[in-house]
Amino acid sequence: MLVQVVKSKIHRVKVTGADLNYIGSITIDEDLMDAANIIEGERVQIVNNNNGERLETYAIPGPRKSGEITLNGAAARRVAVNDVLILIVYAFMELEEAKVFKPALVFPNEKDNTLT
């Protein structure tokens, strides 16, 4: 049996941009993606602490050490610059593997979204 568990989490990052005229996705500083084991194109759940919105899109890498967190396309309407987000990625795995699996949890600097 497969179960779905949290694979990766980037906790409390600030939105740095919202680009309605982009095709879609969330741009994430590639350093944060690496730290959280998130790959390009992977599905990401976005939880907005400021307004309670929850949505899903896919990750694309942004410049390293930039702290960039930009919502693109229609998702841009569900955030405002400086909103605080939690980004969560889930994975399916066998039950026994899931019992011992440890997710990648990343707690960036809340001022500039960089790793400390």
Summary of the structure (lengths in Angstrom):
residues: 116
radius of gyration: 13.9
end to end distance: 38.4
largest distance: 43.8
contacts: 363
relative contact order: 0.37
helix: 16%
strand: 47%
